[in-house]
Amino acid sequence: MLIDSRGLVNVFVVNHSRLVVVGRVLIKRLRSAN
């Protein structure tokens, strides 16, 4: 169970970091477009 939970946490952190990066890029594109 501990290994599974750690794996899920790692996946969540990686996905969150990717979403943050994508969000920043989208915001920059929207600002530049406007």
SEFILUM-49075 format. One record per atom (N, C-alpha, C): residue number from 1; residue in one letter; atom name; x, y, z. Coordinates in pm, whole numbers. Example, Ala and Ser with C-alpha at 12.3 -4.5 7.8 and 13.67 -1.06 7.14 Angstrom:
+-----+------+------+--------+--------+--------+
| pos | code | site |     xx |     yy |     zz |
+-----+------+------+--------+--------+--------+
|   1 |    A |    N |   1319 |   -569 |    780 |
|   1 |    A |   CA |   1230 |   -450 |    780 |
|   1 |    A |    C |   1320 |   -330 |    780 |
|   2 |    S |    N |   1285 |   -225 |    708 |
|   2 |    S |   CA |   1367 |   -106 |    714 |
|   2 |    S |    C |   1290 |      3 |    787 |
+-----+------+------+--------+--------+--------+
//
This chain:
+-----+------+------+--------+--------+--------+
| pos | code | site |     xx |     yy |     zz |
+-----+------+------+--------+--------+--------+
|   1 |    M |    N |     84 |   -121 |      0 |
|   1 |    M |   CA |      0 |      0 |      0 |
|   1 |    M |    C |     88 |    127 |      0 |
|   2 |    L |    N |    197 |    123 |     76 |
|   2 |    L |   CA |    282 |    243 |     82 |
|   2 |    L |    C |    343 |    273 |    -55 |
|   3 |    I |    N |    388 |    168 |   -124 |
|   3 |    I |   CA |    449 |    188 |   -256 |
|   3 |    I |    C |    344 |    245 |   -352 |
|   4 |    D |    N |    223 |    191 |   -348 |
|   4 |    D |   CA |    117 |    238 |   -438 |
|   4 |    D |    C |     85 |    385 |   -409 |
|   5 |    S |    N |     73 |    419 |   -280 |
|   5 |    S |   CA |     39 |    557 |   -244 |
|   5 |    S |    C |    149 |    652 |   -289 |
|   6 |    R |    N |    274 |    611 |   -272 |
|   6 |    R |   CA |    385 |    698 |   -314 |
|   6 |    R |    C |    382 |    718 |   -464 |
|   7 |    G |    N |    352 |    611 |   -538 |
|   7 |    G |   CA |    346 |    622 |   -684 |
|   7 |    G |    C |    236 |    719 |   -725 |
|   8 |    L |    N |    121 |    708 |   -658 |
|   8 |    L |   CA |      9 |    798 |   -692 |
|   8 |    L |    C |     46 |    943 |   -662 |
|   9 |    V |    N |    114 |    964 |   -551 |
|   9 |    V |   CA |    155 |   1101 |   -515 |
|   9 |    V |    C |    250 |   1156 |   -620 |
|  10 |    N |    N |    346 |   1072 |   -662 |
|  10 |    N |   CA |    444 |   1117 |   -763 |
|  10 |    N |    C |    372 |   1154 |   -892 |
|  11 |    V |    N |    279 |   1070 |   -936 |
|  11 |    V |   CA |    204 |   1097 |  -1060 |
|  11 |    V |    C |    125 |   1226 |  -1045 |
|  12 |    F |    N |     63 |   1246 |   -927 |
|  12 |    F |   CA |    -16 |   1367 |   -905 |
|  12 |    F |    C |     73 |   1491 |   -912 |
|  13 |    V |    N |    190 |   1483 |   -849 |
|  13 |    V |   CA |    282 |   1598 |   -849 |
|  13 |    V |    C |    328 |   1630 |   -991 |
|  14 |    V |    N |    363 |   1526 |  -1067 |
|  14 |    V |   CA |    409 |   1547 |  -1205 |
|  14 |    V |    C |    298 |   1608 |  -1289 |
|  15 |    N |    N |    176 |   1555 |  -1277 |
|  15 |    N |   CA |     64 |   1607 |  -1355 |
|  15 |    N |    C |     35 |   1752 |  -1315 |
|  16 |    H |    N |     43 |   1783 |  -1184 |
|  16 |    H |   CA |     15 |   1918 |  -1137 |
|  16 |    H |    C |    118 |   2016 |  -1194 |
|  17 |    S |    N |    246 |   1975 |  -1191 |
|  17 |    S |   CA |    351 |   2063 |  -1242 |
|  17 |    S |    C |    330 |   2089 |  -1390 |
|  18 |    R |    N |    289 |   1983 |  -1464 |
|  18 |    R |   CA |    265 |   2000 |  -1609 |
|  18 |    R |    C |    149 |   2095 |  -1632 |
|  19 |    L |    N |     44 |   2082 |  -1551 |
|  19 |    L |   CA |    -72 |   2169 |  -1568 |
|  19 |    L |    C |    -34 |   2314 |  -1540 |
|  20 |    V |    N |     52 |   2334 |  -1440 |
|  20 |    V |   CA |     95 |   2471 |  -1406 |
|  20 |    V |    C |    172 |   2531 |  -1523 |
|  21 |    V |    N |    262 |   2452 |  -1583 |
|  21 |    V |   CA |    342 |   2502 |  -1695 |
|  21 |    V |    C |    251 |   2534 |  -1814 |
|  22 |    V |    N |    160 |   2442 |  -1844 |
|  22 |    V |   CA |     67 |   2464 |  -1956 |
|  22 |    V |    C |    -19 |   2586 |  -1930 |
|  23 |    G |    N |    -63 |   2603 |  -1806 |
|  23 |    G |   CA |   -147 |   2717 |  -1770 |
|  23 |    G |    C |    -72 |   2848 |  -1792 |
|  24 |    R |    N |     55 |   2850 |  -1752 |
|  24 |    R |   CA |    134 |   2973 |  -1771 |
|  24 |    R |    C |    150 |   3005 |  -1918 |
|  25 |    V |    N |    175 |   2903 |  -1999 |
|  25 |    V |   CA |    192 |   2924 |  -2144 |
|  25 |    V |    C |     63 |   2977 |  -2204 |
|  26 |    L |    N |    -51 |   2919 |  -2163 |
|  26 |    L |   CA |   -180 |   2964 |  -2217 |
|  26 |    L |    C |   -206 |   3109 |  -2176 |
|  27 |    I |    N |   -174 |   3144 |  -2052 |
|  27 |    I |   CA |   -196 |   3282 |  -2006 |
|  27 |    I |    C |   -109 |   3379 |  -2087 |
|  28 |    K |    N |     16 |   3339 |  -2112 |
|  28 |    K |   CA |    104 |   3426 |  -2190 |
|  28 |    K |    C |     49 |   3446 |  -2330 |
|  29 |    R |    N |     -3 |   3337 |  -2390 |
|  29 |    R |   CA |    -58 |   3346 |  -2527 |
|  29 |    R |    C |   -181 |   3436 |  -2528 |
|  30 |    L |    N |   -266 |   3423 |  -2425 |
|  30 |    L |   CA |   -387 |   3505 |  -2421 |
|  30 |    L |    C |   -351 |   3653 |  -2405 |
|  31 |    R |    N |   -252 |   3681 |  -2320 |
|  31 |    R |   CA |   -211 |   3820 |  -2299 |
|  31 |    R |    C |   -152 |   3878 |  -2427 |
|  32 |    S |    N |    -68 |   3800 |  -2494 |
|  32 |    S |   CA |     -4 |   3849 |  -2617 |
|  32 |    S |    C |   -109 |   3867 |  -2728 |
|  33 |    A |    N |   -210 |   3779 |  -2730 |
|  33 |    A |   CA |   -315 |   3788 |  -2832 |
|  33 |    A |    C |   -397 |   3914 |  -2811 |
|  34 |    N |    N |   -426 |   3944 |  -2684 |
|  34 |    N |   CA |   -506 |   4062 |  -2655 |
|  34 |    N |    C |   -419 |   4187 |  -2668 |
+-----+------+------+--------+--------+--------+
//
